[in-house]
Amino acid sequence: MKEFDEKTIWTSDLIPLMASYHKGKLQHSLWTAEVINSNLKSGDSFLPDAILSKKFFFRRIWQGKGAQAAASEVFLATDSDATHVISFLLQEQKKLQAVRLQCVEMDNDILYDITNAFSM
């Protein structure tokens, strides 16, 4: 991330997601880490081939504007039909903002996107 005003505020250890907050734009973002093929060869590095064979990039899948400060808590939950939900607790605004994830499997990879966002 090249933006100095954008900071990572949460990462998931279960699915390849990251949340950030940009204080200049007053905006939260949700990013997914996706794999692209790499042309590195195992002799070029001391890292294992399993890591070298992949490159990652981050794709922004959601932006939420208007938060005066970074979320005090970000957490992963599931709803009644086992769909992943990422929730942002905006304590200063006394608000909970949540986004539902959609998972699509393509070519042995799982891609994530947002189905809808809602606030409480």
Secondary structure, 3 states (H helix, E strand, C coil): CCCCCEEEEEECCCCCEEEEEECCCCEEEEEEEEEEECCCCHHHCCCCHHHHCEEEEEEEEEEEECCCCCCCEEEEEECCCCCEEEEEEECCCCEEEEEEEEEEEECCEEEEEEEEEEEC
